[in-house]
Amino acid sequence: MRGFIVIFAAFLAISFPVGTFAADNGKMGYVDIQKVLNLSSAGKDAKEQLTSKVKKYQDEINRKQEELKKLKDVLEKQGSILSESAKTTKERDYQQALKDLQRLQKDAQDDLQAKDEELTRKILTDIEKIVQDYGRKNNFAFIFIRNDSMIYADDKADLTDQILAQLNSIRK
């Protein structure tokens, strides 16, 4: 059965010459999406938004770390002279501050990841529309995403700069 499938596939390949497809609409190209994301004005704006958010979170985390350090210093310096109940209260305060810091770090990480995904998704949606429109208008059969799986791609097939220019023109 397997031999029949191979023979049938070979017959089909011979029956439909590659030239027929290439003559009709065989143009192919590729887009380096990462380059478009990094160099586009939309990508730069997204990066600025994320950087600003990172800075706000980092400032808050630094402030909480300082508070935590002060609590630990008080606990270490005064631990031997404090009453048992006061020492227990200070240790509980320290543990609560540590939990608050860890929660803030996790929340910040989750929020930043969600914001990054949201901003990237918006840009990728625009890129997809531009590429589809560009492909239709310029009679491309295929436009691929440049990635590590591509073993070879001729620079003449690189459409990245054209797509980047169009994205920048709609995002002014």
C-alpha positions, 0 to 999 in steps of 0.5 A: 500500500505504501509503495502505491502511495509513493508511485501515485505521488510521483505521478501527480508531481510529474503531471503538474509541472512546477513551471505552471505554478510559477508562471501563474503566481509563484512570487515568494517573499519573507518578512523578518517580524522581529526586525519590524517589531524592533524598528517600527515606531509602534514597536519603539512606543511599546518598548517605551511603555514597558520600560516606563512600567518596569521602572515604576515597579522597580522603584516600588520593589526597591522601596519595599526591599529597603523596608525589609532590610530595615526590619531585618536590621532591627530584628538582628540588633534588638532581638536579644533585648526585646521581650519574647512577644515583641520579638515575635511581633517583629518577626511576624512583621518581617515575614509579612513584609517579605510575603508582600515583596514576593507578591509584588514581584510576582504581580509585576512580572505577570502584569509586565508579561500581559502588557507585553503580550497585549502590545505585541499582539496589536502590532502583529495584527497590524503587520498581518493585515499589511502583509496580506494586503501587500501580498495581494497587491503585488501578486505574491503566492507566499510570504513567510516569516523569517525564522531560524528554520529557514536554511536559505532565503535570498535577500531579494525576497526580503520584504521587511523594509517595505512592510516596516515602511507601511507599518510606520506610515499607518502608525503616525 
